[in-house]
Amino acid sequence: MRGSRVMENPCWCLFRKFKSAFSNKSKNKNDNKNDNKNDNKNDNKKKNKKKKNKKKKKKKNKKKKKKKRLLAL
């Protein structure tokens, strides 16, 4: 059989469609994994930012308290 005839055969077309659908499935799985990774990264970034801001606030409050103490003397 020649190659062109194989293409014309509907069974082959169905097989090709099925094959492509199957391979897309695995691609989507990987995409979802990557999305989850990115989500986790973003979550961690947010958490770290919150921690940093907390630390900054604490430092500011310490400085304020120190100033108040010095002024009270």
PAKE-275262 format. One record per residue: y, z negated, x of N, C-alpha, C, CB in turn; residue in one letter; residue number from 1. Coordinates in steps of 0.2 Angstrom, whole numbers, plus 2048, in hexadecimal, padded with zeros to 3 digits. Atoms other than C-alpha are relative to their C-alpha. Glycine has a CB too. Layout:
! PAKE-275262
+--------+-----+-------+---------+------+--------+--------+-----+-------+---------+------+--------+------+-----+
| nnorth | nup | neast | canorth | caup | caeast | cnorth | cup | ceast | cbnorth | cbup | cbeast | rest |  nr |
+--------+-----+-------+---------+------+--------+--------+-----+-------+---------+------+--------+------+-----+
|      Y |   Z |     X |       Y |    Z |      X |      Y |   Z |     X |       Y |    Z |      X |    A | NUM |
...
+--------+-----+-------+---------+------+--------+--------+-----+-------+---------+------+--------+------+-----+
END
This chain:
! PAKE-275262
+--------+-----+-------+---------+------+--------+--------+-----+-------+---------+------+--------+------+-----+
| nnorth | nup | neast | canorth | caup | caeast | cnorth | cup | ceast | cbnorth | cbup | cbeast | rest |  nr |
+--------+-----+-------+---------+------+--------+--------+-----+-------+---------+------+--------+------+-----+
|    7FA | 800 |   804 |     800 |  800 |    800 |    806 | 800 |   804 |     800 |  7FA |    7FB |    M |   1 |
|    7F9 | 800 |   7FC |     812 |  804 |    806 |    804 | 7FA |   7FE |     803 |  807 |    7FF |    R |   2 |
|    7FC | 805 |   801 |     81F |  7F7 |    807 |    804 | 800 |   7FA |     805 |  7FF |    806 |    G |   3 |
|    7FB | 7FF |   806 |     82A |  7FE |    7F9 |    7FC | 7FF |   7FA |     803 |  807 |    800 |    S |   4 |
|    804 | 801 |   806 |     81B |  7FD |    7ED |    7FF | 7F9 |   7FF |     7F9 |  804 |    800 |    R |   5 |
|    801 | 807 |   801 |     819 |  7EB |    7F0 |    806 | 7FD |   7FD |     7FF |  7FD |    807 |    V |   6 |
|    7FA | 802 |   803 |     82B |  7E8 |    7EC |    800 | 801 |   7F8 |     806 |  803 |    803 |    M |   7 |
|    800 | 7FE |   807 |     829 |  7F1 |    7DB |    7FC | 7FC |   7FC |     7FF |  808 |    800 |    E |   8 |
|    805 | 804 |   804 |     81A |  7E7 |    7D6 |    803 | 7FA |   7FD |     7FA |  7FE |    804 |    N |   9 |
|    7FC | 806 |   803 |     821 |  7DA |    7CA |    7FD | 7F9 |   802 |     7FF |  800 |    7F8 |    P |  10 |
|    803 | 806 |   7FE |     815 |  7CD |    7D0 |    803 | 7FD |   807 |     7F8 |  800 |    802 |    C |  11 |
|    7FD | 801 |   7FA |     81D |  7CE |    7E1 |    807 | 7FD |   7FF |     800 |  806 |    805 |    W |  12 |
|    7F9 | 802 |   801 |     82E |  7CC |    7DA |    800 | 7F9 |   7FD |     803 |  805 |    7FA |    C |  13 |
|    800 | 806 |   803 |     829 |  7BD |    7D0 |    7FE | 7FB |   806 |     7FA |  7FF |    7FB |    L |  14 |
|    802 | 804 |   7FB |     821 |  7B6 |    7E0 |    806 | 7FE |   805 |     7FB |  803 |    804 |    F |  15 |
|    7FA | 801 |   7FC |     831 |  7B9 |    7EA |    805 | 7FB |   7FD |     803 |  807 |    801 |    R |  16 |
|    7FB | 805 |   804 |     83C |  7B0 |    7DC |    7FD | 7F9 |   801 |     800 |  802 |    7F9 |    K |  17 |
|    803 | 807 |   800 |     830 |  7A1 |    7DC |    801 | 7FD |   807 |     7F9 |  801 |    7FE |    F |  18 |
|    800 | 803 |   7F9 |     830 |  7A0 |    7EF |    807 | 7FE |   802 |     7FE |  806 |    805 |    K |  19 |
|    7F9 | 801 |   7FE |     843 |  7A1 |    7F0 |    802 | 7F9 |   7FC |     805 |  805 |    7FE |    S |  20 |
|    7FE | 806 |   804 |     845 |  793 |    7E2 |    7FD | 7FA |   804 |     7FD |  801 |    7F9 |    A |  21 |
|    804 | 805 |   7FC |     838 |  789 |    7EC |    804 | 7FE |   806 |     7F9 |  801 |    801 |    F |  22 |
|    7FC | 802 |   7FA |     842 |  78A |    7FC |    807 | 7FD |   7FF |     801 |  807 |    804 |    S |  23 |
|    7FA | 803 |   802 |     852 |  786 |    7F3 |    800 | 7F9 |   7FF |     803 |  804 |    7FA |    N |  24 |
|    801 | 807 |   802 |     84B |  776 |    7ED |    800 | 7FC |   806 |     7F9 |  7FF |    7FC |    K |  25 |
|    800 | 804 |   7FA |     848 |  770 |    7FE |    807 | 800 |   803 |     7FB |  802 |    805 |    S |  26 |
|    7F9 | 800 |   7FE |     859 |  775 |    803 |    805 | 7FB |   7FD |     803 |  807 |    800 |    K |  27 |
|    7FC | 805 |   804 |     861 |  76B |    7F5 |    7FE | 7F9 |   802 |     7FE |  801 |    7F9 |    N |  28 |
|    802 | 807 |   7FE |     857 |  75C |    7FA |    804 | 7FE |   807 |     7F8 |  800 |    802 |    K |  29 |
|    7FD | 802 |   7F9 |     85E |  75D |    80C |    808 | 7FF |   7FE |     7FF |  806 |    805 |    N |  30 |
|    7F8 | 800 |   802 |     870 |  760 |    804 |    801 | 7F9 |   7FD |     802 |  805 |    7FB |    D |  31 |
|    7FF | 807 |   803 |     86D |  750 |    7FA |    800 | 7FB |   805 |     7FB |  7FF |    7FA |    N |  32 |
|    800 | 805 |   7FB |     868 |  746 |    809 |    806 | 800 |   804 |     7FA |  802 |    805 |    K |  33 |
|    7FA | 800 |   7FD |     877 |  74C |    812 |    806 | 7FD |   7FC |     802 |  807 |    802 |    N |  34 |
|    7FB | 803 |   804 |     882 |  748 |    804 |    800 | 7F8 |   800 |     7FF |  802 |    7F8 |    D |  35 |
|    801 | 807 |   800 |     87B |  736 |    803 |    802 | 7FD |   807 |     7F8 |  7FE |    7FF |    N |  36 |
|    7FD | 802 |   7F9 |     87E |  735 |    816 |    807 | 7FF |   800 |     7FD |  804 |    806 |    K |  37 |
|    7F8 | 7FF |   800 |     890 |  73A |    814 |    803 | 7FA |   7FB |     802 |  806 |    7FD |    N |  38 |
|    7FD | 805 |   805 |     892 |  72E |    805 |    7FF | 7F9 |   804 |     7FB |  7FF |    7FA |    D |  39 |
|    801 | 807 |   7FC |     88B |  71F |    810 |    805 | 800 |   805 |     7F9 |  800 |    803 |    N |  40 |
|    7FB | 800 |   7FB |     896 |  724 |    81E |    807 | 7FE |   7FD |     801 |  807 |    804 |    K |  41 |
|    7FA | 801 |   803 |     8A5 |  724 |    812 |    801 | 7F9 |   7FE |     801 |  805 |    7FA |    N |  42 |
|    800 | 807 |   802 |     8A0 |  713 |    80B |    801 | 7FC |   806 |     7F9 |  7FF |    7FD |    D |  43 |
|    7FF | 804 |   7FB |     89F |  70C |    81C |    807 | 800 |   803 |     7FB |  802 |    806 |    N |  44 |
|    7F9 | 7FF |   7FE |     8B0 |  713 |    821 |    804 | 7FB |   7FC |     802 |  807 |    800 |    K |  45 |
|    7FC | 805 |   805 |     8B7 |  70A |    811 |    7FF | 7F9 |   802 |     7FE |  802 |    7F9 |    K |  46 |
|    802 | 807 |   7FF |     8AE |  6FA |    815 |    804 | 7FE |   807 |     7F9 |  7FF |    801 |    K |  47 |
|    7FC | 802 |   7FA |     8B5 |  6FA |    827 |    807 | 800 |   800 |     7FE |  806 |    806 |    N |  48 |
|    7F9 | 800 |   802 |     8C6 |  6FE |    821 |    802 | 7FA |   7FD |     802 |  806 |    7FC |    K |  49 |
|    7FE | 806 |   804 |     8C6 |  6F0 |    815 |    7FF | 7FA |   805 |     7FB |  7FE |    7FB |    K |  50 |
|    801 | 806 |   7FB |     8BF |  6E4 |    824 |    807 | 800 |   804 |     7FA |  801 |    804 |    K |  51 |
|    7FB | 800 |   7FB |     8CD |  6EA |    82F |    807 | 7FE |   7FC |     802 |  808 |    802 |    K |  52 |
|    7FB | 803 |   804 |     8DA |  6E7 |    821 |    800 | 7F9 |   7FF |     801 |  804 |    7FA |    N |  53 |
|    800 | 807 |   801 |     8D4 |  6D6 |    81E |    802 | 7FC |   807 |     7F8 |  7FE |    7FE |    K |  54 |
|    7FE | 803 |   7F9 |     8D5 |  6D2 |    831 |    808 | 800 |   801 |     7FC |  804 |    805 |    K |  55 |
|    7F9 | 7FF |   7FF |     8E7 |  6D9 |    831 |    804 | 7FB |   7FC |     802 |  807 |    7FE |    K |  56 |
|    7FD | 805 |   805 |     8EB |  6CE |    822 |    800 | 7F9 |   803 |     7FD |  800 |    7F9 |    K |  57 |
|    801 | 806 |   7FD |     8E4 |  6BF |    82A |    805 | 7FE |   806 |     7F9 |  7FF |    803 |    K |  58 |
|    7FB | 800 |   7FB |     8EE |  6C2 |    83A |    807 | 7FF |   7FE |     7FF |  806 |    805 |    K |  59 |
|    7F9 | 801 |   802 |     8FE |  6C4 |    831 |    801 | 7F9 |   7FD |     801 |  805 |    7FA |    K |  60 |
|    7FF | 807 |   803 |     8FB |  6B4 |    827 |    800 | 7FB |   805 |     7FA |  7FF |    7FB |    N |  61 |
|    800 | 804 |   7FB |     8F7 |  6AB |    837 |    807 | 800 |   803 |     7FB |  802 |    806 |    K |  62 |
|    7F9 | 800 |   7FD |     908 |  6B1 |    83F |    805 | 7FD |   7FB |     802 |  807 |    801 |    K |  63 |
|    7FC | 803 |   805 |     911 |  6AC |    82F |    800 | 7F8 |   800 |     7FF |  802 |    7F9 |    K |  64 |
|    801 | 807 |   800 |     90A |  69B |    82F |    803 | 7FD |   807 |     7F8 |  7FE |    800 |    K |  65 |
|    7FE | 802 |   7F9 |     90E |  699 |    842 |    808 | 800 |   800 |     7FE |  805 |    806 |    K |  66 |
|    7F9 | 800 |   801 |     920 |  69E |    83E |    803 | 7FA |   7FC |     803 |  807 |    7FD |    K |  67 |
|    7FE | 806 |   804 |     921 |  691 |    830 |    800 | 7FA |   804 |     7FC |  800 |    7FA |    K |  68 |
|    801 | 806 |   7FD |     91B |  684 |    83B |    805 | 7FF |   806 |     7F9 |  800 |    804 |    R |  69 |
|    7FB | 800 |   7FB |     927 |  688 |    849 |    807 | 7FF |   7FD |     800 |  807 |    804 |    L |  70 |
|    7FA | 802 |   803 |     935 |  688 |    83D |    801 | 7F9 |   7FD |     801 |  805 |    7FA |    L |  71 |
|    800 | 806 |   802 |     930 |  678 |    836 |    802 | 7FA |   805 |     7F9 |  7FE |    7FC |    A |  72 |
|    7FE | 805 |   7FA |     932 |  66F |    847 |    807 | 7FF |   801 |     7FC |  803 |    806 |    L |  73 |
+--------+-----+-------+---------+------+--------+--------+-----+-------+---------+------+--------+------+-----+
END
